[in-house]
């Protein structure tokens, strides 16, 4: 289930499972853009437009509460052309 505040995001954002999140804040500390915050004891995406989808939050989460539904990969052909 995608929370209402994330359904209308124009770019992908990580999904946070409130049943798994313990509010430790590690994801907030590693987020390079400040897209995450802890509110009412749970991590939330507060600035979806700032999220650059690096996955650092997902990697830092000790309870595996954060998931990225897909990974964006840019492939460059030899010679520097896409």
Secondary structure as the mmCIF struct_conf table of DSSP 4:
data_model
#
loop_
_struct_conf.conf_type_id
_struct_conf.id
_struct_conf.beg_label_comp_id
_struct_conf.beg_label_asym_id
_struct_conf.beg_label_seq_id
_struct_conf.end_label_comp_id
_struct_conf.end_label_asym_id
_struct_conf.end_label_seq_id
HELX_RH_AL_P HELX_RH_AL_P1 UNK A 4 UNK A 7
TURN_TY1_P TURN_TY1_P1 UNK A 8 UNK A 8
BEND BEND1 UNK A 10 UNK A 11
STRN STRN1 UNK A 15 UNK A 16
TURN_TY1_P TURN_TY1_P2 UNK A 18 UNK A 20
HELX_RH_AL_P HELX_RH_AL_P2 UNK A 26 UNK A 30
TURN_TY1_P TURN_TY1_P3 UNK A 32 UNK A 33
STRN STRN2 UNK A 36 UNK A 39
TURN_TY1_P TURN_TY1_P4 UNK A 40 UNK A 41
STRN STRN3 UNK A 42 UNK A 45
BEND BEND2 UNK A 46 UNK A 46
HELX_RH_3T_P HELX_RH_3T_P1 UNK A 48 UNK A 50
HELX_RH_AL_P HELX_RH_AL_P3 UNK A 56 UNK A 60
TURN_TY1_P TURN_TY1_P5 UNK A 62 UNK A 63
STRN STRN4 UNK A 66 UNK A 67
BEND BEND3 UNK A 69 UNK A 70
TURN_TY1_P TURN_TY1_P6 UNK A 78 UNK A 79
BEND BEND4 UNK A 80 UNK A 80
#
